[in-house]
Amino acid sequence: MSYRLDKLRNVLKERELDALLVSTSENRRYLSGFHGSAGHLLVSAEGAFLATDFRYVEQAAHQAPEFQVLKVGGGWSWLMDLLRDAGLKKVGFESHQVTVSTYQQMTEAARELSTAEQPSLVATASIVEEIRTVKDGGELELIQRAVDVADAAMDSVTPTVRAGQTEQEVAWRLELAMREMGAESVSFETIVAAGPNGAMPHHRPSERVIQEGEPVVIDMGAKVDGYCSDITRTICVGEEDETFRRIYDIVLGSQLTAIATVTPGHTGGDADDLSRVVISEAGYGENFGHSLGHGIGMAVHEFPRVGPKSDHPLSEGMVFTVEPGIYLSGWGGVRIEDMVILESTGAKVLSKARK
């Protein structure tokens, strides 16, 4: 983990920050290896501290050997004591994670120090998330394992989906398969959207019975050793009709075009355009209402942003999804999603479940 701390310390130097308080669970785990559910990191140029309560002290000492573990109770006096003793004055905190109430508690704790000792608390955004955007070799191995589990579960269950089964039944079987194949959990709530429900991209599985001849959108992912996968397949139960074949072919062409043509140097918006133009030229631009994809790693949605107007530059080592879709109210939808890693020559597809 030391090289990750080095990257963070370089950013802190550039931002002229003496230290960063890290509260986001994924960022804690990325920097320290600790994956308990409660705790904070304080990282400075010279120090690395992990503060947690008595439930996790032993676990933290085992999982985060590069950090000095502190057993703390409630309140923020421990933080102020650390800042005072180390002479740290300009301290960043994760503004997307710290609530207004928590910020007020920290400032009240700071007032207990003398005026000369009181730190300046600086709101920051996405410092560690930006570092996490480019994956290292160890991360790629874990991501591929998560992808393999989801692929295997998808290929195991989808051939057995039949008319008369409910969306909830299929979702449960997919989640059970992922667990049996090595997932520690699902990456997110599995989506099974049959018939007209497929027109809602984030439909939650219901007791609706799957009908013969209708499309079924299945969006699922596995988490393995803290890393997520995310794939979508759209199947037809029974005989495909002309609408399904037409819409499916447009979406597949859109996806394959983006995968074949995206390269380092493109922005997330450029990648989105590569796919969107195919659907727009087919006359369904208004029916593709979400972004092409998103970064994925420890969190199922993280940098880079891959969507309209995204100026996030894409570079080697970034992992993201490519998931165009067309959604027709009253009929249903088609979405096809794969995970890719961007290499020097273009995108390499990680997910292999049958389409």
N, C-alpha and C positions, 0 to 999 in steps of 0.2 A: 504493500500500500504506500510505501514511502514516495514512489515517483508521483503518485496522485497528490500527496501532500505538497510535493515540490511544485507541481503545476498550480495548485491553489495559492501557495505562498508567492509565486511569481505574479499571479493576478492581484493579490493583496498589495504587493509592492507597486504595481502599475496604478492601482486605484488609490494609493496612499492611505491604506487602511492598516492599522496595527494588528487587527485580529478579525475573525469572523465567527459569529455564533451560528452553529448549524443545527437546525431543528427538524428539518424534513427527514422522514424515516429513510427514504431511498438514498439521500445524500449522506446520512450517518453511516449507512451500511457501505456505500461506495468508498468512503474515505477511511473508515476504521475497520470494517469487517463485522462490526457489531450489528445484530439484527433483532435485538429486543424491541419491545413496543414503546419504550419510554426512555428518554435521555436526550442530552444535548452535547455537542462537541464545541470546544473553543480551540481554534487553531490560530497560532501567531507565528511569527518568523522563527521563534525559538522553542515554542511549546505546543503540545497537543494534549488536550484534556478531554475526558469523557465523564460527564456527570450523569449519574442515574440513581435510582432508589435501591433499597436493600434487596428487592426481588431479583435484580439483574447484575449485582456487583460481581459475583463469581463468573457469570456468563460473560460479562464485559471483559474481565481480566483475561479470559481464555481466548475470546474472539478478537480482541483489539490490543495486541501486545505492544504496539507502537504508541499507545496512549496511556497517560496517567489516569487511572480510574478514581473517581471521587464519589463517595456515597453521600447523597444529599437528600434532604427532606423537601418540604414545600418552600416556596419563596425564592428570591433571587439574591439572597445575601452571599451565597457561595460564589456567584458570578462576580459580584462587586468586589469581594475579597481577592479573587484571582486577578482582576483587572488592576486593583490598587497595588497588590504585591509585585506584579510584573511591570507596573508602570505603563499599562496599555491605555491609551487615551481615546483613540478614534476606532470605534468598534462597529463593524457591520452586523446586521441581523437580516434574516430572510423575511422580507416584507410580505411575501405571499403566504407565509406560514404563521407569522406572529399576529395574533388578533390585536385589536385596539385595546382590549382589556389587559392582555398580557404586556403590551408595550407600556401601558400606564403603570402596571405593577413594577416593571423594570425601572422606569424613571423614578418611581417612589423609592425603590431600594437604593438608587444612585444618590438620592438626596440625603441618605443617611451618612454618606461620606462627606468629608470636608470639601469646600468649594474647589480647592486646588486638586483634589483627588477624583472629582466627578468625571466620568467618561462622557464622551460624545457618542450617542447611539445613532448610527447611520443606516437608513433603510437601503437595502440592496435587492436586486432582482436577478435571479437565475445565474449566479456566479458558478456554483457547482454544477448546475444543469448544463451549462455551456461546456464545461470540461468533460462531462459525461457523454457528450454528443458523439465523439469519435471513440469507437470501441477498440479495446486492446484484444490480444489473442485469447486470453483467458475468458474474457466476456463473450467473444464470438463462439467459443466452444460451448458455453452454457446456453447461449441463445439458440444454437443449433440443436442442442438437446431438447430444449423446450419446443422448438419447431417440430422435431422428430416425433415427440409425444403427441402433439396435436394432429400431425399428419396421420399417424398410425390410428388414432382414435377416429378421425374423420373417415378414413378408408375402411375401418372396421364396421362402423355403424351405418353410414349412408346407404350401402347396398341393401340394408335390411329395413329401410323405411318403407312403410306400406300405408295405403289408404285405410282409414279407420283408427290409426294411432293418433294420439294428441300431440300438440307441440310440446307440452310439458314432459310427456313420456320420452320423446326423442331427445330433448335437452338433458334429461336425467341420465339417459343411457350414454350420451356423449361425455358427460361429466364423470360418470362412473368409469368409463373406458380410460379417460385421461388419468384418473387416480390409479387405476390398476396398472397403467403403463409407466408410472413413475412420477407423475405430477405431484408437487406438494400442495397445490391448490389450483383453481382456475384463475386465469388472468383477469377475468371480468365475468359478469353474468352471461351465460350462454344465450345466444339469440337463435330461436327457431321461429320463423315467420312464414306461415303457409298461406297460399292464395292471396286474397286482398290484403292480409296483414303484412305481406312482403313489401307493400308500398310505403310502410313506415320503417325507415332504416334502423331504428333502435327499438323495435317492437319487443316486448317482453313475452316469453312463452306463456300461452294460455291453455285452457282446456278445449280450445277449438280442435275439432277432428279434421285431420288431413283428408282431402278429397282426391279422387282419381283425376289425373290429368292436370293438376295445378302445380305451379312452381313453389319450391320451398327454399327460402334463404336460411343458411346456417352459418353463423358467425361465432367463432369460439377460439379459446386460447388456453394454453397450459403455462403454469409457472413452475420452473425448476431451479432450485438453488438461488432463488431471488430474481431470476430473469424470466421475461414474459415472451409468449408467442401470440400471434393473432392471425387467423386465416378465415376466409369466407369462401364457401362454395354454394352454388345454387343448383338444385337438382329438380327434376320433374318426376312426380310419382305417376307412373303409367305412361301413356302415349303422349309425346310432345305435340303441341299444336303449332300452327304457323307463327303465331305471335311469340311464343316462347323461343322458337328457333331464330326468329329475326332479332329479337331483343338480346338474346344470349350472344349471338354472333357479333353484334355491335359492341357490346360490353367487352367481350373477349378481345376483339380487335383493338379497342381503346387501350386495354390493359397491356397487351403485348407490344403495342406501339410505344407506350411510355417506357416499358422495361427495356426495349431494344435501343432506344435513342437517348435516354438520360445519361449524362456524363458528369464527371467532376467539373465544376465551373458553372453549371446551371444553378439557378436558384430554385427554391421550392415552388415558386410561381411558374418558372419555366417548365418544370416537370409536370405540373398540373395542366398547363396549356397543351403539352404534347399529347396528353390523353383526352382532354376535354374537346379538342377540335374534332376528333373522330366522332364523338357522340353528337356534337353540335351540327356537323355536316350531314349527319344521318337524320336530323330533324328532331332530336330529343334533348337539346341543350337545356331546356327548362326543366327537364326531368332528372337532371344530375345536379342535385342541390348541395352536396357536401364536398369537402376537400378530397383531393386524390388520395391522400394518405397522411401519415404521421410517423415521427420517430418512435422507436420502441426499444426498450432495454429493461432496466429495473422497474420502470413504470410503463404501463401499456400505452400511454400517450406522453411523449416527451419530445425534445428537439431531435431532428430539425422539423420545422413546420413545412408541410408539403401541400400547399393549397393556393387558391387564387390570391394574387397580390403579395404572396410571401416573398420577401427579399432575403430569406435565410439562405446563405450559400451552401451548396452541397459539396462535400469533399470525401476523399477516400476514407474508408473506415466507418462511415455513417450507415446505420441500419434503419430502414423505414418500410412502411407498407405501401403497396400500390393497389388501390381498391376502388376503381370506378363503378358506378351503378346507374341503372335507369329504373325509375319508380313510376308506375302508372296506377292512379287511384282507381279502385274497383276491380283491378286485375291482379296486381301484385308487383313484384320487383325482381331484378337480377343484379346481384353484386358478386364480383369475383375479386378475391384479395390474396395476394402473396406478400411475403416478406423478402426484401432484397438487401444485400450489402453493396455499397458503391465501391467499386475497385477502379484502378487507373484507366481501364478500358471500357468501363460501363457497369451496369447493374448485374450482379450475380443473384439468381433466385435461390432462396434458402428453403422455401416450402415446396413440397413435392406431391401433396395429396392430389388424387386424380381430379381432373376437371371434366 
